[in-house]
Amino acid sequence: MAVKTVNITVDPDDLEEFYRLASKKGIKFSTWVQVKMKEFIEEEKMIEEWRRERS
């Protein structure tokens, strides 16, 4: 899978807290964002499908 580099803006305090907590579990920020994006996409697809079926 090819990856694309993007710039995002996050609250620096939240980012530091994320790094502090995630590092204990070996989680990297980019990996976490990627997983959350995939979860969001799947949820939205399910909602779209549900709406189509109701119509």
Buried (B, 14 or more C-beta within 10 A) or exposed (E): EEEEEEEEEEEEEEEEEBEEEBEEEEBEBEEEEEEEEEEEEEEEEEEEEEEEEEE
